[in-house]
Amino acid sequence: ERIRSRMVSLRKKRPNRDEQQIFGMTDEDFIWQFCRLRFVDDEPVQIEVSRMPVNLFPDLNQQTIERSIQQYVLGKGYPISHMLTSYRAVSVSREQAELLGCKKNSPAMYINNRGILDGGQVYEISDIVDINYSCTYIIPHNRDNLAFRQSGG
């Protein structure tokens, strides 16, 4: 209830070379590219730019974008396997600062996500800039990794 999204843009476009490789497409295919602004307690905190294959999601629309993409994907009958996520600290650009209502060069977290279906197909690439990032993980204990490190490996 505290989190909501507002679509900023949605367009259908041809994938660039990187997107072709990630999605397993040709330059004849199309992808959706959309931008949404995420709010927590009515404060803008996150800009997300995502790409998704049109052939898998032909009916993507504003209503879907402003709700849950993962629920949409699952509702289409695609089993989600995992997310591949990377993080790095960045400064907010002028354009991002205008959307987020903060100062240019404010510290932020850049998050790159790839959503992956069972079988390895990437269904979404997201680039996120978050000015209020915090996270807690639950990670299973890895006994093999601990044994390897203790053995001096």
VEXPATOR-634176 format. One record per residue (C-alpha): z, x, y. Coordinates in nm, 4 decimals, decimal comma. Layout:
N
LOKOL       up     east    north
LOKOL        Z        X        Y
...
# end
This chain:
153
LOKOL       up     east    north
LOKOL   0,0000   0,0000   0,0000
LOKOL   0,0581   0,2929   0,2348
LOKOL  -0,2839   0,4473   0,1687
LOKOL  -0,6192   0,3051   0,2758
LOKOL  -0,9718   0,4336   0,3252
LOKOL  -1,2393   0,3611   0,5835
LOKOL  -1,6026   0,4443   0,5153
LOKOL  -1,7572   0,6551   0,7926
LOKOL  -2,1077   0,6892   0,6449
LOKOL  -2,3163   0,6226   0,3334
LOKOL  -2,6700   0,7421   0,2682
LOKOL  -2,9057   0,8003  -0,0206
LOKOL  -3,0649   1,1455  -0,0194
LOKOL  -3,2413   1,4003  -0,2352
LOKOL  -3,0053   1,6561  -0,3919
LOKOL  -3,0162   2,0151  -0,2715
LOKOL  -3,0469   2,2962  -0,5277
LOKOL  -2,6702   2,3269  -0,5851
LOKOL  -2,6336   1,9512  -0,6293
LOKOL  -2,9305   1,9455  -0,8692
LOKOL  -2,7633   2,2111  -1,0815
LOKOL  -2,4178   2,0493  -1,0754
LOKOL  -2,5459   1,6994  -1,1565
LOKOL  -2,8275   1,8122  -1,3915
LOKOL  -3,0997   1,6573  -1,1718
LOKOL  -3,4447   1,7328  -1,0399
LOKOL  -3,5560   1,7217  -0,6766
LOKOL  -3,7128   1,3820  -0,7552
LOKOL  -3,3704   1,2241  -0,8161
LOKOL  -3,1374   1,0748  -0,5563
LOKOL  -2,7675   1,1073  -0,4836
LOKOL  -2,5341   0,9049  -0,2684
LOKOL  -2,3532   1,0972   0,0018
LOKOL  -2,0653   0,9252   0,1726
LOKOL  -1,7850   1,0139   0,4067
LOKOL  -1,4550   0,8305   0,4147
LOKOL  -1,1449   0,8704   0,6233
LOKOL  -0,8149   0,8314   0,4375
LOKOL  -0,5082   0,6932   0,6142
LOKOL  -0,1411   0,7129   0,5168
LOKOL   0,0810   0,4677   0,7053
LOKOL  -0,2156   0,4026   0,9393
LOKOL  -0,2399   0,7717   1,0379
LOKOL  -0,5694   0,9494   0,9585
LOKOL  -0,4900   1,2497   0,7370
LOKOL  -0,7965   1,3226   0,5262
LOKOL  -1,1752   1,3419   0,5556
LOKOL  -1,3616   1,3216   0,2271
LOKOL  -1,7347   1,3867   0,1852
LOKOL  -1,8533   1,2964  -0,1641
LOKOL  -2,1776   1,2967  -0,3589
LOKOL  -2,2538   1,0843  -0,6657
LOKOL  -2,5742   1,0354  -0,8702
LOKOL  -2,7634   0,7152  -0,7808
LOKOL  -2,8896   0,6786  -1,1397
LOKOL  -2,5306   0,6415  -1,2665
LOKOL  -2,4075   0,4315  -0,9732
LOKOL  -2,6979   0,2278  -0,8300
LOKOL  -2,4724  -0,0340  -0,6674
LOKOL  -2,2308   0,1953  -0,4816
LOKOL  -2,1332   0,0255  -0,1553
LOKOL  -1,8809   0,0221   0,1288
LOKOL  -1,6332  -0,1992  -0,0569
LOKOL  -1,6276   0,0424  -0,3529
LOKOL  -1,5948   0,3473  -0,1267
LOKOL  -1,2995   0,1950   0,0563
LOKOL  -1,1232   0,1261  -0,2738
LOKOL  -1,0824   0,3561  -0,5769
LOKOL  -1,3805   0,5642  -0,6911
LOKOL  -1,2103   0,6426  -1,0234
LOKOL  -1,1512   0,2704  -1,0911
LOKOL  -1,5169   0,2057  -1,0056
LOKOL  -1,6345   0,4774  -1,2472
LOKOL  -1,4101   0,3492  -1,5258
LOKOL  -1,5228  -0,0077  -1,4531
LOKOL  -1,8815   0,1046  -1,5148
LOKOL  -1,7762   0,2071  -1,8656
LOKOL  -1,7836   0,5834  -1,8045
LOKOL  -1,4876   0,7660  -1,9625
LOKOL  -1,3425   1,0238  -1,7225
LOKOL  -1,2467   1,3491  -1,8918
LOKOL  -1,0953   1,5594  -1,6136
LOKOL  -1,1136   1,6887  -1,2578
LOKOL  -1,1920   2,0468  -1,1612
LOKOL  -1,0123   2,1145  -0,8325
LOKOL  -0,9887   2,4154  -0,6043
LOKOL  -0,7839   2,4586  -0,2857
LOKOL  -0,7880   2,6881   0,0157
LOKOL  -0,6361   2,6897   0,3624
LOKOL  -0,8762   2,6184   0,6519
LOKOL  -0,8760   2,5307   1,0208
LOKOL  -0,9979   2,1913   1,1382
LOKOL  -1,3374   2,1911   1,3142
LOKOL  -1,4000   2,0077   1,6416
LOKOL  -1,5792   1,7210   1,4626
LOKOL  -1,3025   1,6899   1,2040
LOKOL  -1,0348   1,6983   1,4762
LOKOL  -1,2026   1,4047   1,6516
LOKOL  -1,1920   1,1935   1,3328
LOKOL  -0,8377   1,2970   1,2425
LOKOL  -0,6938   1,2745   1,5931
LOKOL  -0,5592   1,6283   1,5891
LOKOL  -0,6331   1,9542   1,7707
LOKOL  -0,9268   2,1754   1,6827
LOKOL  -0,8192   2,4729   1,4663
LOKOL  -0,5156   2,2844   1,3318
LOKOL  -0,4214   2,4076   0,9830
LOKOL  -0,5516   2,2008   0,6930
LOKOL  -0,6077   2,2194   0,3202
LOKOL  -0,9669   2,2220   0,1940
LOKOL  -0,9910   2,0639  -0,1500
LOKOL  -1,3055   2,0708  -0,3640
LOKOL  -1,3093   1,8247  -0,6547
LOKOL  -1,5557   1,7732  -0,9354
LOKOL  -1,5062   1,4615  -1,1423
LOKOL  -1,6247   1,5166  -1,5000
LOKOL  -1,6989   1,2565  -1,7662
LOKOL  -1,6442   1,2931  -2,1406
LOKOL  -1,9356   1,5062  -2,2574
LOKOL  -1,9351   1,7238  -1,9447
LOKOL  -2,1494   1,5213  -1,6989
LOKOL  -2,0304   1,5633  -1,3385
LOKOL  -2,0063   1,2204  -1,1765
LOKOL  -1,8739   1,3191  -0,8331
LOKOL  -1,8393   1,6195  -0,6048
LOKOL  -1,5922   1,5829  -0,3178
LOKOL  -1,5111   1,8102  -0,0260
LOKOL  -1,1838   1,7092   0,1356
LOKOL  -1,0056   1,8315   0,4481
LOKOL  -0,6429   1,7186   0,4568
LOKOL  -0,4079   1,7828   0,7518
LOKOL  -0,0964   1,6556   0,5759
LOKOL  -0,1294   1,8029   0,2283
LOKOL   0,1578   1,8191  -0,0164
LOKOL   0,1441   1,8048  -0,3916
LOKOL   0,3655   1,8227  -0,6972
LOKOL   0,2283   1,9031  -1,0431
LOKOL   0,3576   1,8447  -1,3927
LOKOL   0,2001   2,1132  -1,6105
LOKOL   0,2641   2,1412  -1,9843
LOKOL   0,4321   2,4637  -2,0910
LOKOL   0,1781   2,7090  -2,2337
LOKOL   0,3554   2,9035  -2,5118
LOKOL   0,0477   3,1132  -2,5934
LOKOL   0,0128   3,2290  -2,2335
LOKOL   0,3829   3,3213  -2,2139
LOKOL   0,3651   3,5168  -2,5425
LOKOL   0,0535   3,6986  -2,4172
LOKOL   0,2227   3,7952  -2,0880
LOKOL   0,5441   3,9085  -2,2612
LOKOL   0,3473   4,1273  -2,5014
LOKOL   0,2067   4,3196  -2,2032
LOKOL  -0,1441   4,1746  -2,2646
# end
